Amino acid sequence: MTGSEKPRFLLLGSLELAHDALASVAQIGGMIQPTATNRAEFLAECQSEAFSGVEAIFRTYGSARITGLFDEELVAALPKSCRFVCHEGAGYDQIDVAACRAHNIRVSNTPTAVDDATADVTLFLILGALRNLNVSMKTLREGIFRGASGPQGDVKRLPALGHDPQGKVLGILGMGGIGRNVATKARVFGMKVRYHNRNRLSPEEEDGAEYVSFEKLLAESDVLSLNLPLNPKTRHIISAKEFSMMKRGIVVINTARGAVMDEAALVEALDSGIVSSAGLDVFENEPEVHPGLLANDRVMLLPHMGTWTEETETKMEEWALDNVRLALQEGRLKSIVPEQTDMQ
């Protein structure tokens, strides 16, 4: 790339809302998009030097449908000029951060842009699973009011009574931005908040939440909310052993990443009564959902809708574009991922 050329960035995936921000960044660095429709074509396009001179990449979660995961093979195929991967999303488990480090590529995400929306969905699932609403919602669409009401109703089909959130212990596993947001909103409903984290938070960040051991969190929580990132250390952090440690009748909520929990073990815990109900927005092998979860009326299911609002999607797109802007203009990132803070 000559001194007269603009730095360029590669757009992987589509932006739906932040059009003005995209146009602004495109003026700083000439934007290009791949023509590939699958991973093999994308790798071939990389090797053809079609992306020569690209310094930064903007990628969406959905772009993996074309490129596949950002693993060692893909990272190694990127042009040598590429130094930044700006991911539009808080979770970045699609990206091999270690491989990026090995190729001197820095990675960013959009950490706080998703906090409110994801916490809102978490509270929706907590309330729905506690109140056992999914059963009657299902029967209502089958033409049976509350499962059994009316002169022809079968009392055996009445849903089990739910539970109020007031006074219940909410255990939060992963007290980052989303976890703290969930805690704040759960207190409005009178829930007692406990949490476990790799490191205890400051008193200001705890805001009254009680720090407990992992074992105590499992043993004493009425509701367990999973709000931790997915990485090799957290994959299946909740599995058969952990379910055996839980209070019988616990409600389990997952709005983090599906693979932080062993879905097969959850199905067994539901069948045995250890888990009374669950609320899930994420799944281990998305878009596939374990058939045992689909068949269980006591599980509220959402198809990864945690950030599915115009406001949050706009914030995420603008945040990721801010990272691209800083990368091209100043050679740094607004929100480099924690594993690479020493590279900033």
RODO-2510 file (C-alpha; in nm, 4 decimals, decimal comma):
residues 344
     n   res          X          Y          Z
     1     m     0,0000     0,0000     0,0000
     2     t     0,1473     0,3366    -0,1011
     3     g     0,1442     0,6450     0,1176
     4     s    -0,1319     0,8040    -0,0968
     5     e    -0,3751     0,5159    -0,0482
     6     k    -0,6324     0,5091     0,2299
     7     p    -0,6077     0,2385     0,4921
     8     r    -0,8752    -0,0167     0,4199
     9     f    -1,1089    -0,2294     0,6256
    10     l    -1,2952    -0,5461     0,5445
    11     l    -1,6655    -0,5714     0,6263
    12     l    -1,7762    -0,9249     0,7171
    13     g    -2,1493    -0,9512     0,7614
    14     s    -2,4081    -0,6775     0,7200
    15     l    -2,4888    -0,3644     0,9170
    16     e    -2,8596    -0,3066     0,9518
    17     l    -2,8873     0,0240     1,1388
    18     a    -2,5683     0,2290     1,1863
    19     h    -2,5517     0,3499     0,8267
    20     d    -2,4276     0,7010     0,9058
    21     a    -2,1491     0,5663     1,1266
    22     l    -2,0485     0,3197     0,8545
    23     a    -2,0366     0,5941     0,5914
    24     s    -1,8209     0,8046     0,8206
    25     v    -1,5694     0,5264     0,8822
    26     a    -1,5676     0,4339     0,5127
    27     q    -1,4422     0,7866     0,4367
    28     i    -1,1437     0,7254     0,6635
    29     g    -1,0594     0,3857     0,5221
    30     g    -1,1807     0,2439     0,1954
    31     m    -1,4260    -0,0356     0,2740
    32     i    -1,4291    -0,3642     0,0853
    33     q    -1,6516    -0,6693     0,1166
    34     p    -1,5845    -1,0297     0,0211
    35     t    -1,7619    -1,1970    -0,2679
    36     a    -1,7317    -1,5400    -0,1040
    37     t    -2,0432    -1,7331    -0,0069
    38     n    -1,8715    -2,0025     0,2007
    39     r    -1,5513    -2,0657     0,3970
    40     a    -1,3596    -2,2308     0,1155
    41     e    -1,4295    -1,9380    -0,1143
    42     f    -1,3342    -1,6906     0,1583
    43     l    -0,9997    -1,8624     0,2206
    44     a    -0,9340    -1,8645    -0,1530
    45     e    -1,0199    -1,4946    -0,1684
    46     c    -0,7701    -1,4275     0,1117
    47     q    -0,4992    -1,6192    -0,0737
    48     s    -0,5734    -1,4303    -0,3971
    49     e    -0,4620    -1,1066    -0,2291
    50     a    -0,8074    -0,9571    -0,2859
    51     f    -0,7777    -0,8100     0,0639
    52     s    -0,4238    -0,6818     0,0274
    53     g    -0,3689    -0,3709     0,2376
    54     v    -0,6609    -0,4379     0,4733
    55     e    -0,5682    -0,3205     0,8219
    56     a    -0,8889    -0,3858     1,0151
    57     i    -1,1824    -0,6219     0,9941
    58     f    -1,5366    -0,5522     1,1117
    59     r    -1,7208    -0,8785     1,1706
    60     t    -2,0688    -0,9717     1,2896
    61     y    -2,1715    -1,2879     1,4739
    62     g    -2,3683    -1,3966     1,1684
    63     s    -2,0695    -1,3622     0,9347
    64     a    -1,9513    -1,7026     1,0579
    65     r    -2,2122    -1,8543     0,8267
    66     i    -1,9769    -1,7609     0,5438
    67     t    -1,6280    -1,7527     0,6940
    68     g    -1,6665    -2,0151     0,9626
    69     l    -1,4870    -1,9635     1,2920
    70     f    -1,1922    -1,7255     1,3195
    71     d    -0,9551    -2,0126     1,3956
    72     e    -0,5826    -2,0576     1,3273
    73     e    -0,6419    -2,1581     0,9649
    74     l    -0,8441    -1,8486     0,8877
    75     v    -0,6278    -1,6078     1,0886
    76     a    -0,3148    -1,7358     0,9140
    77     a    -0,4790    -1,6696     0,5746
    78     l    -0,5512    -1,3031     0,6466
    79     p    -0,3289    -1,0437     0,4793
    80     k    -0,0121    -0,9570     0,6698
    81     s    -0,1313    -0,5969     0,6833
    82     c    -0,4294    -0,6917     0,9040
    83     r    -0,3748    -0,5884     1,2644
    84     f    -0,7261    -0,5543     1,4076
    85     v    -1,0419    -0,7646     1,4257
    86     c    -1,3390    -0,5635     1,5520
    87     h    -1,6189    -0,7955     1,6574
    88     e    -1,9756    -0,6681     1,6810
    89     g    -2,0893    -0,8408     1,9983
    90     a    -1,9962    -0,8907     2,3615
    91     g    -1,9209    -1,2629     2,3335
    92     y    -1,6298    -1,3443     2,1061
    93     d    -1,5995    -1,7225     2,1400
    94     q    -1,6043    -1,7495     1,7588
    95     i    -1,2571    -1,5935     1,7553
    96     d    -0,9374    -1,7771     1,8523
    97     v    -0,7761    -1,4938     2,0472
    98     a    -0,4541    -1,6909     2,0994
    99     a    -0,4183    -1,7407     1,7241
   100     c    -0,4763    -1,3694     1,6698
   101     r    -0,2071    -1,2867     1,9264
   102     a     0,0358    -1,5211     1,7515
   103     h    -0,0180    -1,3216     1,4308
   104     n    -0,0001    -0,9862     1,6126
   105     i    -0,3700    -0,9164     1,5555
   106     r    -0,5650    -0,7349     1,8256
   107     v    -0,9303    -0,8176     1,8914
   108     s    -1,2097    -0,5976     2,0264
   109     n    -1,5700    -0,6571     2,1295
   110     t    -1,8665    -0,4433     2,2402
   111     p    -1,8778    -0,5172     2,6146
   112     t    -2,1295    -0,2750     2,7671
   113     a    -2,3518    -0,2124     2,4647
   114     v    -2,5431    -0,5355     2,5305
   115     d    -2,5830    -0,5143     2,9081
   116     d    -2,9343    -0,3718     2,9370
   117     a    -3,0968    -0,5794     2,6646
   118     t    -2,9417    -0,9068     2,7779
   119     a    -3,0288    -0,8385     3,1415
   120     d    -3,3880    -0,7586     3,0411
   121     v    -3,4237    -1,0945     2,8677
   122     t    -3,2645    -1,2654     3,1683
   123     l    -3,5288    -1,1149     3,3975
   124     f    -3,8019    -1,2165     3,1525
   125     l    -3,6806    -1,5763     3,1675
   126     i    -3,6373    -1,5688     3,5464
   127     l    -3,9945    -1,4518     3,5991
   128     g    -4,1397    -1,6821     3,3354
   129     a    -3,9583    -1,9906     3,4638
   130     l    -4,0333    -1,9121     3,8294
   131     r    -4,4023    -1,8587     3,7559
   132     n    -4,4182    -2,1709     3,5366
   133     l    -4,5780    -1,9661     3,2593
   134     n    -4,4547    -2,1706     2,9645
   135     v    -4,6932    -2,4612     3,0295
   136     s    -5,0093    -2,2510     3,0153
   137     m    -4,8778    -2,0398     2,7258
   138     k    -4,8403    -2,3619     2,5277
   139     t    -5,1860    -2,5014     2,6144
   140     l    -5,3529    -2,1679     2,5426
   141     r    -5,2344    -2,1913     2,1801
   142     e    -5,3790    -2,5444     2,1760
   143     g    -5,7192    -2,4011     2,2673
   144     i    -5,7108    -2,5099     2,6307
   145     f    -5,7374    -2,2183     2,8718
   146     r    -5,4814    -2,2486     3,1516
   147     g    -5,4581    -2,6151     3,0700
   148     a    -5,7875    -2,7152     3,2302
   149     s    -6,0278    -2,4286     3,3045
   150     g    -6,3930    -2,4540     3,2005
   151     p    -6,6600    -2,7211     3,2462
   152     q    -6,4807    -2,9638     3,0157
   153     g    -6,1389    -2,8994     3,1657
   154     d    -5,9212    -3,1731     3,3055
   155     v    -5,7827    -3,0666     3,6452
   156     k    -5,4911    -3,3028     3,5882
   157     r    -5,3751    -3,0668     3,3143
   158     l    -5,3627    -2,7622     3,5376
   159     p    -5,0081    -2,6250     3,5449
   160     a    -4,8205    -2,6475     3,8723
   161     l    -4,8351    -2,3310     4,0791
   162     g    -4,5419    -2,1002     4,0199
   163     h    -4,3323    -1,9032     4,2681
   164     d    -4,2957    -1,5347     4,3443
   165     p    -3,9474    -1,3833     4,3063
   166     q    -3,9683    -1,1930     4,6359
   167     g    -3,7246    -1,3341     4,8911
   168     k    -3,5733    -1,5877     4,6517
   169     v    -3,1953    -1,6214     4,6330
   170     l    -3,0639    -1,5340     4,2889
   171     g    -2,7186    -1,6779     4,2300
   172     i    -2,5274    -1,5073     3,9496
   173     l    -2,2346    -1,6945     3,7986
   174     g    -2,0264    -1,4296     3,6236
   175     m    -2,0639    -1,0808     3,7700
   176     g    -1,9476    -0,8743     3,4744
   177     g    -2,1468    -0,5908     3,3210
   178     i    -2,4466    -0,8096     3,2346
   179     g    -2,4407    -0,9899     3,5687
   180     r    -2,4361    -0,6614     3,7615
   181     n    -2,7196    -0,5294     3,5466
   182     v    -2,9224    -0,8433     3,6213
   183     a    -2,8535    -0,7970     3,9934
   184     t    -2,9788    -0,4377     3,9884
   185     k    -3,3005    -0,5334     3,8121
   186     a    -3,3597    -0,8451     4,0230
   187     r    -3,3503    -0,6391     4,3435
   188     v    -3,6541    -0,4477     4,2171
   189     f    -3,8424    -0,7779     4,2426
   190     g    -3,7208    -0,8374     4,5979
   191     m    -3,4629    -1,1046     4,5155
   192     k    -3,1555    -1,1616     4,7333
   193     v    -2,8449    -1,1510     4,5145
   194     r    -2,5390    -1,3674     4,5593
   195     y    -2,2611    -1,4158     4,3069
   196     h    -1,9438    -1,6019     4,2235
   197     n    -1,6684    -1,4638     4,0039
   198     r    -1,3057    -1,5407     3,9304
   199     n    -1,2280    -1,2382     4,1473
   200     r    -1,4360    -1,0651     4,4092
   201     l    -1,5644    -0,7247     4,3049
   202     s    -1,5087    -0,3984     4,4879
   203     p    -1,7808    -0,3007     4,7386
   204     e    -1,9008    -0,0347     4,4945
   205     e    -1,9405    -0,2876     4,2133
   206     e    -2,0989    -0,5454     4,4449
   207     d    -2,3681    -0,2925     4,5394
   208     g    -2,4894    -0,5167     4,8198
   209     a    -2,4534    -0,8510     4,6411
   210     e    -2,2954    -1,1242     4,8550
   211     y    -1,9820    -1,2954     4,7244
   212     v    -1,9875    -1,6723     4,7895
   213     s    -1,7950    -1,9795     4,6808
   214     f    -1,8941    -2,1658     4,3660
   215     e    -2,0144    -2,4591     4,5757
   216     k    -2,2305    -2,2423     4,8016
   217     l    -2,3783    -2,0642     4,5027
   218     l    -2,4956    -2,3953     4,3601
   219     a    -2,6162    -2,5376     4,6924
   220     e    -2,8221    -2,2423     4,8150
   221     s    -2,9549    -2,0563     4,5092
   222     d    -3,3248    -2,0711     4,4249
   223     v    -3,2435    -1,9340     4,0794
   224     l    -2,9075    -1,9682     3,9050
   225     s    -2,8293    -1,7212     3,6259
   226     l    -2,5350    -1,7939     3,3968
   227     n    -2,3735    -1,4689     3,2823
   228     l    -2,0135    -1,5668     3,2128
   229     p    -1,8182    -1,5743     2,8850
   230     l    -1,7496    -1,8980     2,6995
   231     n    -1,3851    -2,0018     2,6850
   232     p    -1,1958    -2,3296     2,7348
   233     k    -1,2128    -2,2886     3,1141
   234     t    -1,5871    -2,2216     3,1286
   235     r    -1,7077    -2,4792     2,8743
   236     h    -1,9480    -2,7144     3,0578
   237     i    -1,8770    -2,5377     3,3877
   238     i    -2,2284    -2,6587     3,4710
   239     s    -2,2610    -3,0338     3,4115
   240     a    -2,3829    -3,3474     3,5896
   241     k    -2,1527    -3,3007     3,8912
   242     e    -2,2652    -2,9430     3,9425
   243     f    -2,6346    -3,0295     3,9061
   244     s    -2,5930    -3,2893     4,1822
   245     m    -2,4722    -3,0102     4,4120
   246     m    -2,7772    -2,7872     4,3564
   247     k    -3,0784    -2,7314     4,5772
   248     r    -3,3631    -2,9517     4,4576
   249     g    -3,6161    -2,7466     4,2623
   250     i    -3,3703    -2,4842     4,1416
   251     v    -3,4503    -2,2685     3,8377
   252     v    -3,1660    -2,2398     3,5842
   253     i    -3,1313    -1,9470     3,3420
   254     n    -2,8753    -1,9181     3,0613
   255     t    -2,8366    -1,6044     2,8502
   256     a    -2,4570    -1,6332     2,8162
   257     r    -2,3433    -1,9005     2,5696
   258     g    -2,5006    -2,2422     2,5326
   259     a    -2,1823    -2,4417     2,5858
   260     v    -2,1148    -2,3075     2,9359
   261     m    -2,3715    -2,5711     3,0344
   262     d    -2,3936    -2,9368     2,9374
   263     e    -2,7386    -2,9527     2,7769
   264     a    -2,7683    -3,3307     2,8087
   265     a    -2,6968    -3,3006     3,1808
   266     l    -2,9613    -3,0267     3,2087
   267     v    -3,2192    -3,2537     3,0459
   268     e    -3,1375    -3,5248     3,3008
   269     a    -3,1575    -3,2751     3,5880
   270     l    -3,4995    -3,1601     3,4670
   271     d    -3,6232    -3,5180     3,4335
   272     s    -3,5016    -3,6065     3,7838
   273     g    -3,6579    -3,2991     3,9440
   274     i    -3,3317    -3,1406     4,0565
   275     v    -3,4111    -2,8528     3,8202
   276     s    -3,7766    -2,7528     3,8368
   277     s    -3,7715    -2,5257     3,5337
   278     a    -3,5315    -2,3437     3,3054
   279     g    -3,5130    -2,0409     3,0810
   280     l    -3,2723    -2,0511     2,7875
   281     d    -3,1806    -1,7964     2,5226
   282     v    -2,8667    -1,9763     2,4032
   283     f    -2,7882    -2,3344     2,3054
   284     e    -2,4861    -2,5581     2,2868
   285     n    -2,5113    -2,6298     1,9137
   286     e    -2,7092    -2,3371     1,7751
   287     p    -2,9296    -2,3367     1,5769
   288     e    -2,9944    -2,6967     1,6871
   289     v    -3,1721    -2,7415     2,0204
   290     h    -3,1547    -3,0573     2,2290
   291     p    -3,4792    -3,2543     2,1705
   292     g    -3,5127    -3,3116     2,5450
   293     l    -3,5429    -2,9360     2,5929
   294     l    -3,7914    -2,8916     2,3101
   295     a    -4,0102    -3,1663     2,4559
   296     n    -4,0152    -3,0261     2,8111
   297     d    -4,2947    -2,7767     2,8767
   298     r    -4,1128    -2,6503     3,1871
   299     v    -3,8378    -2,4958     2,9750
   300     m    -3,8848    -2,1459     2,8325
   301     l    -3,6943    -2,1214     2,5057
   302     l    -3,5851    -1,8155     2,3082
   303     p    -3,3792    -1,8329     1,9862
   304     h    -3,0855    -1,6128     2,0975
   305     m    -3,2888    -1,2915     2,1273
   306     g    -3,0890    -1,1290     2,4069
   307     t    -2,9775    -0,8278     2,2025
   308     w    -3,2547    -0,8351     1,9441
   309     t    -3,3685    -0,4738     1,9690
   310     e    -3,3147    -0,1789     1,7359
   311     e    -3,1572     0,0258     2,0120
   312     t    -2,9066    -0,2386     2,1189
   313     e    -2,8159    -0,3489     1,7681
   314     t    -2,7489     0,0150     1,6812
   315     k    -2,5267     0,0573     1,9885
   316     m    -2,3350    -0,2591     1,9031
   317     e    -2,2776    -0,1585     1,5418
   318     e    -2,1694     0,1934     1,6360
   319     w    -1,9385     0,0643     1,9094
   320     a    -1,7677    -0,1819     1,6748
   321     l    -1,7307     0,0892     1,4111
   322     d    -1,5698     0,3146     1,6745
   323     n    -1,3125     0,0402     1,7198
   324     v    -1,2501     0,0337     1,3447
   325     r    -1,2160     0,4121     1,3392
   326     l    -0,9579     0,4135     1,6208
   327     a    -0,7710     0,1235     1,4634
   328     l    -0,7333     0,3046     1,1321
   329     q    -0,6653     0,6511     1,2712
   330     e    -0,4674     0,5838     1,5882
   331     g    -0,3621     0,2203     1,5772
   332     r    -0,5512     0,1306     1,8958
   333     l    -0,8865    -0,0075     2,0080
   334     k    -1,1634     0,1334     2,2253
   335     s    -1,2352    -0,2022     2,3892
   336     i    -0,9610    -0,4576     2,3379
   337     v    -1,0525    -0,7987     2,4808
   338     p    -0,9188    -0,8711     2,8317
   339     e    -0,6770    -1,1413     2,7130
   340     q    -0,4902    -0,8826     2,5060
   341     t    -0,4769    -0,5747     2,7287
   342     d    -0,0987    -0,6017     2,7273
   343     m    -0,1035    -0,5487     2,3469
   344     q    -0,2868    -0,2163     2,3575
***
